[in-house]
Amino acid sequence: MIDLLFFGRLGDLAAEVDRSVTCVDGRATPLAIREWLATEHQSLAKELSEPQVLVSVNKMIVKWDQPLFDGDELAFLPPVTGG
């Protein structure tokens, strides 16, 4: 299982998303999960497609094509602003 985390506004959009995804080792990527989410959560997928959104696997920022494995934690990080 891969645990999904959504921060900031993404968490609001992901309120109905199952936070655990079954993974076939080496075949899942953050991009593939984003595409899977698009099938039922189009608003969330649109936000995740923004170029400022980062992904982290096991608390390390990675690229969207990073292979995911059973037990990984995948976090979607929105842009952060300050003031």
VENGI-V41172 format. One record per backbone hydrogen bond with DSSP energy under -0.5 kcal/mol. CO is the residue of the C=O (numbers start at 1). NH is the residue of the N-H. If there is no record, write none. Layout:
((CO & NH) (CO & NH))
This chain:
((1 & 71) (2 & 21) (3 & 74) (5 & 76) (7 & 10) (8 & 11) (8 & 12) (9 & 13) (10 & 14) (12 & 15) (14 & 17) (19 & 4) (21 & 2) (23 & 25) (24 & 27) (24 & 28) (28 & 68) (29 & 33) (30 & 34) (31 & 35) (32 & 36) (33 & 37) (34 & 38) (35 & 39) (36 & 39) (37 & 40) (37 & 41) (41 & 45) (42 & 46) (43 & 47) (44 & 48) (45 & 49) (47 & 50) (50 & 53) (54 & 77) (55 & 62) (56 & 58) (56 & 75) (57 & 60) (60 & 57) (62 & 55) (63 & 66) (64 & 31) (66 & 30) (68 & 26) (68 & 28) (69 & 72) (72 & 3) (72 & 74) (73 & 58) (73 & 75) (74 & 5) (75 & 56) (75 & 77) (76 & 7) (76 & 78) (77 & 54))
